[in-house]
Amino acid sequence: MRERWRSGVIYLLYIGLIDLVVGLGLYLVLRQFNTTVEVLLVLGLVCIGLFVVSRPEEVKRMLTGRAARYGGSATLMSVALIGILVLVNFLGNRHHKRFDLTASKEYSLSQQTLQILAELEEPVDIVAFFTVNYYYRQQADDLLTEYLYHTDKLHYQVIDPELQPGVARQYGITRDGTMLFLQGDRREEVFYPDEKSITSAILKVTQTETKTIYFITGHKERDPENSGQGGYSTIRQALLDENYQVSTLNLATITDTVPVDAAALILAAPQVPLSDEETEILKNYLDGGGKLMFLTDPTLPNVLGNDYLAKWGFSLRDDMVVDPSGAFFGDYLAPLVTRYPYSTITKDLGGLTSFFPVARSLDAMSELPDGVVTNRLIETSNTSWGETDLENPQLSNDKAADAQGPLVLGISAEMTDSGARLVVFGDSDFVTDDVLRTVSGSLGNKDLFLNAVNWLTEEEILISIRSKPTDVRQIAPLTGIQQRLILYSSVGVLPLVVLIAGAWVWWSRR
């Protein structure tokens, strides 16, 4: 009977260990000592105690024998490893760093967003009204986690409008998925969680002043309301996203001055000359400290005139830029530009390519007038030239008559005494709807234009590279042969290789 007890007492050890593991597991899940946890822990300790009392010699041998020594060393190494992992986790929690390993940096905020977050002075409350089943909830949480990582000025909370309908009515929310941005008495609603919408909402609730951009009309210019070919509706929406008001201005309908609320004017490729009165209004506006962007194309009239532009340190050439080594899909008249001489406008554009379909060049003066500061914005390659024989369809580099590359396609200038600013581009097509909608995700056209507007309106904080559309990466449909190859190689070949390797090791050691 005694021998039978001694042989069966080993099961007490197993039962005790199981009780301890289950009891500790329940405590970790429930985070409290309830009756069940206490009973399991006490029962486990009693069972282990009975085993120790019943077989003390075996316990002593287990603790002092060679197996115990080896086991102790292994236990010590395991405890040391666990301690190191705990320490690393602790340090990582206190000094954490996030890494985005995606090819397109899909989970990283753009430089412009980071600059805006760094300049926040007052807190912004973000109240998201998400039900449990809202489709984009996880996407919104992940994106806003990235925002919160870079600033402590954002406060984010989620309210379920089904569980708290009174709170939703209090804020006037009637749509699931609404994200509400609040600062003081200003509020902005966002209905889709992407970086462009969230950053735009932060701008709108934090900026106390909304500046107005006027597009000049009446001379067949690019139309910011036109969404067809050659229209500027996409760039207009981009300006609205950056908290600008966008309007149009016909110089023939005003008396003698530009509206006082004009932060900047945009004269986009007028196809007919301005009247003398309109030109005078424009020049007086600039001479008085105004801000203007002028975009033109080959063969279009130079409505400001080179005599006036010379006061700003440059002039327009009557040519058409040809660039054999930097051509867009082989089109010599559509240069791809990668040269951005350093300036406030282009400081963050390095590495981006801009595309200019049919452009004219600018002639920057080597000696500037007093009180004028200019910056070249974009330059073509060394092999480019400015074709002056515009009637001849055959392109030919006449080095005696044609300007040689690198050629300037855009320039900024500032009058230091009055603060007047002027930006001129030798192309107006580079921000049309058809260009931006097809290649804007990979080119710097929109960033270049918006940065120039930000510089004109003295909103340098916004000058940077903006967020890009998310890349959609899909695996092409697999053929039957490809599917079977993947299946058999992963399920059959790889395990077989491991089996053969194990058999070879056994055979060599037998």
LUMRO-601523 format. One line per field, with one value per residue (C-alpha): residue number from 1; residue in one letter; x, y, z. Coordinates in nm, 2 decimals. Last residue first. Example, Ala and Ser with C-alpha at 12.3 -4.5 7.8 and 13.67 -1.06 7.14 Angstrom:
! residues 2
seq: 2, 1
type: S, A
east: 1.37, 1.23
north: -0.11, -0.45
up: 0.71, 0.78
END
This chain:
! residues 510
seq: 510, 509, 508, 507, 506, 505, 504, 503, 502, 501, 500, 499, 498, 497, 496, 495, 494, 493, 492, 491, 490, 489, 488, 487, 486, 485, 484, 483, 482, 481, 480, 479, 478, 477, 476, 475, 474, 473, 472, 471, 470, 469, 468, 467, 466, 465, 464, 463, 462, 461, 460, 459, 458, 457, 456, 455, 454, 453, 452, 451, 450, 449, 448, 447, 446, 445, 444, 443, 442, 441, 440, 439, 438, 437, 436, 435, 434, 433, 432, 431, 430, 429, 428, 427, 426, 425, 424, 423, 422, 421, 420, 419, 418, 417, 416, 415, 414, 413, 412, 411, 410, 409, 408, 407, 406, 405, 404, 403, 402, 401, 400, 399, 398, 397, 396, 395, 394, 393, 392, 391, 390, 389, 388, 387, 386, 385, 384, 383, 382, 381, 380, 379, 378, 377, 376, 375, 374, 373, 372, 371, 370, 369, 368, 367, 366, 365, 364, 363, 362, 361, 360, 359, 358, 357, 356, 355, 354, 353, 352, 351, 350, 349, 348, 347, 346, 345, 344, 343, 342, 341, 340, 339, 338, 337, 336, 335, 334, 333, 332, 331, 330, 329, 328, 327, 326, 325, 324, 323, 322, 321, 320, 319, 318, 317, 316, 315, 314, 313, 312, 311, 310, 309, 308, 307, 306, 305, 304, 303, 302, 301, 300, 299, 298, 297, 296, 295, 294, 293, 292, 291, 290, 289, 288, 287, 286, 285, 284, 283, 282, 281, 280, 279, 278, 277, 276, 275, 274, 273, 272, 271, 270, 269, 268, 267, 266, 265, 264, 263, 262, 261, 260, 259, 258, 257, 256, 255, 254, 253, 252, 251, 250, 249, 248, 247, 246, 245, 244, 243, 242, 241, 240, 239, 238, 237, 236, 235, 234, 233, 232, 231, 230, 229, 228, 227, 226, 225, 224, 223, 222, 221, 220, 219, 218, 217, 216, 215, 214, 213, 212, 211, 210, 209, 208, 207, 206, 205, 204, 203, 202, 201, 200, 199, 198, 197, 196, 195, 194, 193, 192, 191, 190, 189, 188, 187, 186, 185, 184, 183, 182, 181, 180, 179, 178, 177, 176, 175, 174, 173, 172, 171, 170, 169, 168, 167, 166, 165, 164, 163, 162, 161, 160, 159, 158, 157, 156, 155, 154, 153, 152, 151, 150, 149, 148, 147, 146, 145, 144, 143, 142, 141, 140, 139, 138, 137, 136, 135, 134, 133, 132, 131, 130, 129, 128, 127, 126, 125, 124, 123, 122, 121, 120, 119, 118, 117, 116, 115, 114, 113, 112, 111, 110, 109, 108, 107, 106, 105, 104, 103, 102, 101, 100, 99, 98, 97, 96, 95, 94, 93, 92, 91, 90, 89, 88, 87, 86, 85, 84, 83, 82, 81, 80, 79, 78, 77, 76, 75, 74, 73, 72, 71, 70, 69, 68, 67, 66, 65, 64, 63, 62, 61, 60, 59, 58, 57, 56, 55, 54, 53, 52, 51, 50, 49, 48, 47, 46, 45, 44, 43, 42, 41, 40, 39, 38, 37, 36, 35, 34, 33, 32, 31, 30, 29, 28, 27, 26, 25, 24, 23, 22, 21, 20, 19, 18, 17, 16, 15, 14, 13, 12, 11, 10, 9, 8, 7, 6, 5, 4, 3, 2, 1
type: R, R, S, W, W, V, W, A, G, A, I, L, V, V, L, P, L, V, G, V, S, S, Y, L, I, L, R, Q, Q, I, G, T, L, P, A, I, Q, R, V, D, T, P, K, S, R, I, S, I, L, I, E, E, E, T, L, W, N, V, A, N, L, F, L, D, K, N, G, L, S, G, S, V, T, R, L, V, D, D, T, V, F, D, S, D, G, F, V, V, L, R, A, G, S, D, T, M, E, A, S, I, G, L, V, L, P, G, Q, A, D, A, A, K, D, N, S, L, Q, P, N, E, L, D, T, E, G, W, S, T, N, S, T, E, I, L, R, N, T, V, V, G, D, P, L, E, S, M, A, D, L, S, R, A, V, P, F, F, S, T, L, G, G, L, D, K, T, I, T, S, Y, P, Y, R, T, V, L, P, A, L, Y, D, G, F, F, A, G, S, P, D, V, V, M, D, D, R, L, S, F, G, W, K, A, L, Y, D, N, G, L, V, N, P, L, T, P, D, T, L, F, M, L, K, G, G, G, D, L, Y, N, K, L, I, E, T, E, E, D, S, L, P, V, Q, P, A, A, L, I, L, A, A, A, D, V, P, V, T, D, T, I, T, A, L, N, L, T, S, V, Q, Y, N, E, D, L, L, A, Q, R, I, T, S, Y, G, G, Q, G, S, N, E, P, D, R, E, K, H, G, T, I, F, Y, I, T, K, T, E, T, Q, T, V, K, L, I, A, S, T, I, S, K, E, D, P, Y, F, V, E, E, R, R, D, G, Q, L, F, L, M, T, G, D, R, T, I, G, Y, Q, R, A, V, G, P, Q, L, E, P, D, I, V, Q, Y, H, L, K, D, T, H, Y, L, Y, E, T, L, L, D, D, A, Q, Q, R, Y, Y, Y, N, V, T, F, F, A, V, I, D, V, P, E, E, L, E, A, L, I, Q, L, T, Q, Q, S, L, S, Y, E, K, S, A, T, L, D, F, R, K, H, H, R, N, G, L, F, N, V, L, V, L, I, G, I, L, A, V, S, M, L, T, A, S, G, G, Y, R, A, A, R, G, T, L, M, R, K, V, E, E, P, R, S, V, V, F, L, G, I, C, V, L, G, L, V, L, L, V, E, V, T, T, N, F, Q, R, L, V, L, Y, L, G, L, G, V, V, L, D, I, L, G, I, Y, L, L, Y, I, V, G, S, R, W, R, E, R, M
east: 2.56, 2.68, 2.70, 2.37, 2.19, 2.31, 2.21, 1.87, 1.81, 1.91, 1.69, 1.39, 1.46, 1.47, 1.15, 0.98, 1.08, 0.98, 0.63, 0.41, 0.60, 0.73, 0.40, 0.17, 0.38, 0.43, 0.06, -0.05, 0.20, 0.08, -0.28, -0.21, -0.17, -0.37, -0.13, -0.04, -0.16, 0.01, -0.21, 0.01, -0.15, -0.17, 0.11, 0.13, 0.29, 0.65, 0.74, 0.64, 0.35, 0.55, 0.66, 0.31, 0.44, 0.17, 0.42, 0.61, 0.30, 0.20, 0.55, 0.52, 0.19, 0.33, 0.64, 0.44, 0.19, 0.46, 0.67, 0.61, 0.51, 0.16, 0.09, 0.12, -0.23, -0.46, -0.20, -0.13, -0.50, -0.60, -0.34, -0.04, 0.24, 0.05, 0.14, 0.50, 0.77, 0.71, 0.73, 0.72, 0.70, 0.72, 0.68, 0.84, 0.86, 1.24, 1.36, 1.19, 1.16, 1.21, 1.13, 1.23, 1.10, 1.21, 1.58, 1.79, 2.09, 2.13, 2.22, 2.02, 1.96, 2.09, 2.46, 2.41, 2.15, 2.02, 1.78, 1.42, 1.24, 0.89, 1.03, 0.80, 0.93, 1.29, 1.40, 1.46, 1.59, 1.85, 1.89, 2.21, 2.31, 1.98, 1.69, 1.67, 1.41, 1.37, 1.63, 1.63, 1.62, 1.68, 1.62, 1.72, 1.96, 1.92, 2.07, 2.39, 2.40, 2.05, 1.83, 1.69, 1.38, 1.29, 0.98, 0.78, 0.61, 0.50, 0.69, 0.74, 0.89, 1.10, 1.15, 1.48, 1.54, 1.20, 1.25, 1.45, 1.25, 1.04, 1.29, 1.56, 1.84, 1.87, 1.62, 1.75, 1.54, 1.34, 1.17, 1.15, 0.84, 0.95, 1.20, 0.91, 1.08, 0.86, 0.92, 1.25, 1.55, 1.84, 1.69, 1.58, 1.41, 1.27, 1.07, 1.18, 1.08, 1.28, 1.13, 1.33, 1.52, 1.63, 1.31, 1.34, 1.42, 1.06, 0.93, 1.13, 1.06, 0.69, 0.43, 0.18, 0.45, 0.21, 0.18, 0.42, 0.57, 0.38, 0.31, 0.26, 0.27, 0.25, 0.20, 0.24, 0.19, 0.43, 0.33, 0.53, 0.34, 0.00, 0.11, 0.23, -0.10, -0.31, -0.09, -0.14, -0.51, -0.52, -0.30, -0.52, -0.40, -0.28, -0.46, -0.38, -0.34, -0.13, -0.22, -0.21, -0.22, -0.27, -0.16, -0.29, -0.57, -0.79, -0.72, -0.89, -0.66, -0.66, -0.78, -1.15, -1.22, -1.42, -1.14, -0.91, -1.14, -1.07, -1.14, -1.17, -0.99, -0.99, -0.68, -0.70, -0.44, -0.71, -0.86, -0.53, -0.53, -0.89, -0.78, -0.49, -0.74, -0.98, -0.71, -0.84, -0.64, -0.87, -1.18, -1.24, -1.28, -1.34, -0.97, -0.98, -0.65, -0.65, -0.86, -0.80, -1.08, -0.97, -0.71, -0.70, -0.73, -0.59, -0.75, -0.60, -0.78, -0.67, -0.70, -0.52, -0.57, -0.91, -0.84, -0.49, -0.59, -0.86, -0.62, -0.38, -0.67, -0.80, -0.46, -0.35, -0.65, -0.94, -1.25, -1.55, -1.37, -1.55, -1.40, -1.47, -1.37, -1.51, -1.19, -1.01, -1.21, -1.16, -1.46, -1.41, -1.74, -1.74, -2.11, -2.31, -2.56, -2.32, -2.46, -2.21, -2.48, -2.67, -2.36, -2.32, -2.69, -2.65, -2.39, -2.40, -2.51, -2.29, -1.98, -1.73, -1.36, -1.11, -0.80, -0.62, -0.36, -0.10, 0.14, 0.30, 0.48, 0.35, 0.00, 0.00, 0.12, -0.15, -0.39, -0.31, -0.35, -0.67, -0.82, -0.73, -0.87, -1.20, -1.23, -1.52, -1.73, -1.87, -1.81, -1.95, -1.72, -1.77, -1.42, -1.35, -1.02, -0.93, -0.66, -0.42, -0.26, 0.08, 0.11, 0.43, 0.58, 0.25, 0.25, 0.61, 0.54, 0.24, 0.45, 0.72, 0.47, 0.36, 0.49, 0.27, 0.28, 0.66, 0.64, 0.86, 0.72, 0.97, 0.82, 1.01, 0.88, 1.11, 1.03, 1.23, 1.01, 0.84, 1.16, 1.35, 1.09, 1.08, 1.46, 1.46, 1.19, 1.38, 1.70, 1.53, 1.37, 1.72, 1.86, 1.58, 1.64, 2.01, 1.95, 1.70, 1.95, 2.22, 1.98, 1.88, 2.24, 2.30, 1.97, 2.06, 2.39, 2.22, 2.14, 1.78, 1.65, 1.83, 1.69, 1.34, 1.40, 1.51, 1.21, 0.95, 0.63, 0.69, 0.79, 0.48, 0.25, 0.39, 0.33, -0.03, -0.07, 0.08, -0.15, -0.46, -0.37, -0.32, -0.64, -0.85, -0.72, -0.79, -1.14, -1.22, -1.12, -0.77, -0.79, -0.63, -0.89, -0.65, -0.33, -0.51, -0.67, -0.32, -0.17, -0.45, -0.42, -0.04, -0.06, -0.33, -0.13, 0.18, -0.01, -0.18, 0.16, 0.32, 0.02, 0.06, 0.40, 0.23, 0.12, 0.44, 0.48, 0.12, 0.15, 0.47, 0.28, 0.00
north: 0.72, 1.08, 1.11, 0.92, 1.13, 1.46, 1.33, 1.22, 1.57, 1.74, 1.51, 1.59, 1.97, 1.94, 1.74, 2.00, 2.27, 2.06, 1.95, 2.21, 2.52, 2.40, 2.21, 2.50, 2.77, 2.56, 2.46, 2.83, 2.92, 2.64, 2.74, 3.10, 3.37, 3.69, 3.99, 4.08, 4.42, 4.73, 5.04, 5.33, 5.58, 5.93, 6.16, 6.38, 6.72, 6.82, 7.15, 7.51, 7.54, 7.72, 7.97, 8.13, 8.47, 8.49, 8.48, 8.20, 7.99, 8.04, 7.93, 7.62, 7.55, 7.55, 7.34, 7.09, 7.05, 6.98, 6.75, 6.43, 6.07, 6.12, 6.41, 6.19, 6.15, 6.38, 6.65, 6.67, 6.66, 6.91, 7.17, 7.22, 7.18, 7.34, 7.70, 7.71, 7.98, 8.03, 8.37, 8.44, 8.80, 8.94, 9.30, 9.35, 9.73, 9.78, 9.42, 9.39, 9.01, 8.78, 8.42, 8.23, 7.94, 7.77, 7.86, 7.70, 7.47, 7.48, 7.69, 8.00, 7.98, 8.22, 8.13, 7.78, 7.70, 7.37, 7.23, 7.11, 7.06, 7.21, 7.55, 7.84, 7.85, 7.93, 8.04, 7.70, 7.74, 7.47, 7.16, 6.95, 7.09, 6.98, 7.20, 7.44, 7.51, 7.77, 8.04, 8.28, 8.66, 8.94, 9.31, 9.61, 9.75, 9.60, 9.26, 9.19, 8.84, 8.89, 8.58, 8.50, 8.29, 8.00, 7.90, 7.58, 7.30, 7.03, 7.09, 6.78, 6.80, 6.53, 6.49, 6.40, 6.75, 6.92, 7.03, 7.35, 7.45, 7.75, 7.88, 7.86, 7.61, 7.55, 7.28, 7.06, 6.74, 6.87, 6.65, 6.85, 6.83, 6.96, 6.67, 6.42, 6.09, 5.98, 6.31, 6.44, 6.51, 6.42, 6.57, 6.90, 7.16, 7.48, 7.70, 8.06, 8.42, 8.48, 8.63, 8.88, 8.89, 9.11, 9.24, 9.59, 9.39, 9.26, 9.61, 9.64, 9.28, 9.34, 9.26, 9.11, 8.89, 8.77, 8.39, 8.24, 8.00, 7.97, 8.19, 8.18, 8.50, 8.47, 8.81, 8.96, 9.33, 9.57, 9.90, 9.84, 9.52, 9.68, 9.97, 9.72, 9.54, 9.85, 9.99, 9.67, 9.69, 10.05, 9.97, 9.68, 9.33, 9.13, 8.82, 8.46, 8.52, 8.23, 8.22, 8.55, 8.46, 8.74, 8.73, 8.80, 9.00, 9.14, 9.50, 9.45, 9.56, 9.93, 10.17, 10.13, 9.76, 9.59, 9.57, 9.39, 9.09, 8.91, 8.55, 8.38, 8.13, 8.14, 7.97, 7.71, 7.47, 7.24, 7.54, 7.58, 7.21, 7.25, 7.53, 7.32, 7.05, 7.30, 7.46, 7.37, 7.27, 6.97, 6.99, 7.08, 7.45, 7.66, 7.77, 7.89, 7.93, 8.27, 8.37, 8.75, 8.84, 8.66, 8.72, 8.44, 8.59, 8.42, 8.51, 8.46, 8.30, 8.43, 8.27, 7.96, 7.67, 7.53, 7.54, 7.41, 7.11, 7.03, 7.05, 6.81, 6.56, 6.58, 6.54, 6.27, 6.04, 5.95, 6.02, 6.22, 6.53, 6.80, 7.14, 7.35, 7.69, 7.83, 7.75, 7.47, 7.17, 6.90, 6.66, 6.32, 6.19, 5.81, 5.76, 6.06, 6.27, 6.48, 6.80, 6.81, 6.78, 6.53, 6.30, 6.34, 6.24, 5.94, 5.78, 5.41, 5.44, 5.75, 5.56, 5.82, 5.81, 6.05, 6.23, 6.53, 6.69, 6.93, 6.66, 6.63, 6.37, 6.05, 6.19, 6.23, 5.87, 5.74, 5.95, 5.74, 5.40, 5.50, 5.63, 5.31, 5.10, 5.29, 5.29, 5.03, 5.16, 4.84, 4.94, 5.29, 5.58, 5.94, 6.08, 6.38, 6.55, 6.84, 7.08, 7.22, 7.56, 7.64, 7.41, 7.49, 7.13, 6.99, 7.21, 7.12, 6.74, 6.78, 6.95, 6.69, 6.42, 6.17, 5.82, 5.51, 5.48, 5.54, 5.44, 5.14, 5.04, 5.01, 5.28, 5.28, 5.41, 5.49, 5.44, 5.59, 5.50, 5.20, 5.08, 5.11, 4.89, 4.64, 4.62, 4.57, 4.30, 4.12, 4.14, 3.99, 3.71, 3.63, 3.63, 3.41, 3.16, 3.16, 3.09, 2.82, 2.65, 2.67, 2.53, 2.25, 2.15, 2.16, 1.98, 1.71, 1.66, 1.61, 1.86, 1.97, 1.65, 1.44, 1.64, 1.60, 1.23, 1.20, 1.40, 1.18, 1.21, 1.55, 1.71, 1.55, 1.67, 2.03, 2.02, 1.92, 2.19, 2.46, 2.37, 2.36, 2.71, 2.85, 2.70, 2.80, 3.16, 3.19, 3.05, 3.28, 3.60, 3.75, 4.02, 4.11, 3.89, 3.77, 3.76, 3.62, 3.34, 3.25, 3.24, 3.00, 2.78, 2.76, 2.69, 2.43, 2.25, 2.25, 2.10, 1.84, 1.73, 1.72, 1.53, 1.28, 1.19, 1.06, 0.76, 0.56, 0.65, 0.56, 0.22, 0.16, 0.24, 0.00
up: -3.69, -3.73, -4.11, -4.16, -3.91, -4.07, -4.42, -4.29, -4.15, -4.47, -4.67, -4.45, -4.47, -4.85, -4.85, -4.64, -4.90, -5.21, -5.10, -4.95, -5.06, -5.40, -5.47, -5.40, -5.57, -5.88, -5.88, -5.88, -6.15, -6.37, -6.32, -6.41, -6.14, -6.15, -6.11, -5.76, -5.67, -5.53, -5.50, -5.41, -5.17, -5.32, -5.21, -4.91, -4.96, -5.01, -4.84, -4.82, -4.58, -4.31, -4.57, -4.58, -4.70, -4.96, -5.25, -5.08, -5.03, -5.39, -5.51, -5.28, -5.43, -5.79, -5.71, -5.50, -5.78, -6.04, -5.83, -6.01, -5.90, -5.77, -6.01, -6.32, -6.47, -6.27, -6.25, -6.63, -6.74, -6.47, -6.57, -6.34, -6.59, -6.88, -6.78, -6.90, -6.88, -6.51, -6.34, -5.97, -5.84, -5.49, -5.35, -5.01, -5.07, -5.00, -5.06, -5.40, -5.45, -5.75, -5.83, -6.14, -6.35, -6.68, -6.67, -6.94, -6.89, -7.17, -7.48, -7.60, -7.97, -8.23, -8.28, -8.14, -8.40, -8.25, -8.51, -8.47, -8.80, -8.77, -8.88, -8.78, -8.43, -8.53, -8.18, -8.03, -7.68, -7.61, -7.40, -7.37, -7.03, -6.88, -6.79, -6.49, -6.22, -5.95, -6.02, -5.73, -5.75, -5.50, -5.61, -5.41, -5.66, -6.01, -6.07, -6.26, -6.43, -6.56, -6.58, -6.93, -6.90, -7.12, -7.31, -7.24, -7.42, -7.17, -6.85, -6.62, -6.28, -6.12, -5.75, -5.58, -5.44, -5.40, -5.03, -5.09, -5.40, -5.28, -5.02, -5.29, -5.39, -5.76, -5.85, -6.13, -6.20, -6.49, -6.75, -7.07, -7.30, -7.64, -7.69, -7.65, -7.59, -7.30, -7.13, -7.26, -7.04, -7.28, -7.60, -7.43, -7.66, -7.50, -7.72, -7.79, -7.75, -7.44, -7.12, -6.91, -6.58, -6.29, -6.15, -6.32, -6.64, -6.61, -6.69, -7.01, -7.09, -7.12, -6.86, -7.11, -7.28, -7.55, -7.61, -7.87, -7.62, -7.29, -6.99, -6.62, -6.40, -6.03, -5.85, -5.51, -5.43, -5.26, -5.42, -5.74, -5.79, -5.77, -5.98, -6.24, -6.25, -6.26, -6.54, -6.74, -6.70, -6.82, -7.12, -7.21, -7.15, -7.44, -7.57, -7.48, -7.11, -6.97, -6.60, -6.42, -6.06, -5.80, -5.44, -5.08, -5.23, -4.95, -5.06, -5.39, -5.68, -5.75, -6.02, -6.08, -6.11, -6.39, -6.65, -6.41, -6.40, -6.08, -5.99, -5.65, -5.44, -5.06, -4.92, -4.64, -4.78, -4.91, -5.10, -5.28, -5.37, -5.50, -5.73, -5.85, -5.95, -6.11, -6.34, -6.68, -6.98, -7.06, -6.86, -6.49, -6.56, -6.24, -6.21, -6.58, -6.76, -6.92, -7.22, -7.15, -6.92, -6.60, -6.33, -6.07, -5.72, -5.41, -5.08, -4.74, -4.45, -4.12, -3.77, -3.88, -3.63, -3.74, -4.11, -4.08, -3.87, -4.13, -4.42, -4.23, -4.18, -4.53, -4.70, -4.46, -4.52, -4.29, -4.49, -4.36, -4.22, -4.03, -3.93, -3.62, -3.50, -3.18, -2.98, -3.16, -3.28, -3.55, -3.59, -3.76, -3.91, -3.97, -3.91, -4.02, -3.82, -3.60, -3.46, -3.17, -2.91, -3.13, -3.13, -2.75, -2.70, -2.93, -2.70, -2.77, -3.13, -3.18, -3.07, -2.95, -3.02, -2.86, -2.99, -2.83, -3.06, -2.92, -2.80, -3.13, -3.36, -3.22, -3.21, -3.58, -3.64, -3.40, -3.61, -3.91, -3.73, -3.57, -3.90, -4.08, -3.80, -3.82, -4.20, -4.22, -3.93, -3.77, -3.41, -3.47, -3.52, -3.42, -3.41, -3.18, -3.26, -3.02, -3.13, -2.87, -2.92, -3.05, -3.35, -3.54, -3.52, -3.64, -3.95, -4.03, -3.99, -4.22, -4.49, -4.46, -4.54, -4.27, -4.29, -4.33, -4.70, -4.72, -5.09, -5.05, -4.71, -4.43, -4.21, -3.88, -3.54, -3.26, -2.89, -2.60, -2.29, -2.45, -2.62, -2.29, -2.11, -2.40, -2.40, -2.03, -2.05, -2.33, -2.12, -1.82, -2.03, -2.16, -1.81, -1.68, -1.97, -1.90, -1.53, -1.61, -1.85, -1.58, -1.32, -1.56, -1.61, -1.23, -1.17, -1.42, -1.24, -0.91, -0.63, -0.68, -0.83, -0.58, -0.30, -0.44, -0.48, -0.12, 0.00, -0.16, 0.05, 0.20, -0.14, -0.31, -0.03, -0.07, -0.45, -0.39, -0.12, -0.35, -0.63, -0.41, -0.27, -0.62, -0.77, -0.47, -0.48, -0.86, -0.82, -0.52, -0.70, -0.71, -0.98, -1.31, -1.49, -1.77, -1.57, -1.27, -1.48, -1.61, -1.26, -1.15, -1.46, -1.42, -1.04, -1.08, -1.35, -1.14, -0.84, -1.06, -1.20, -0.86, -0.71, -1.00, -0.87, -0.55, -0.74, -0.70, -0.33, -0.26, -0.43, -0.23, 0.09, 0.00
END
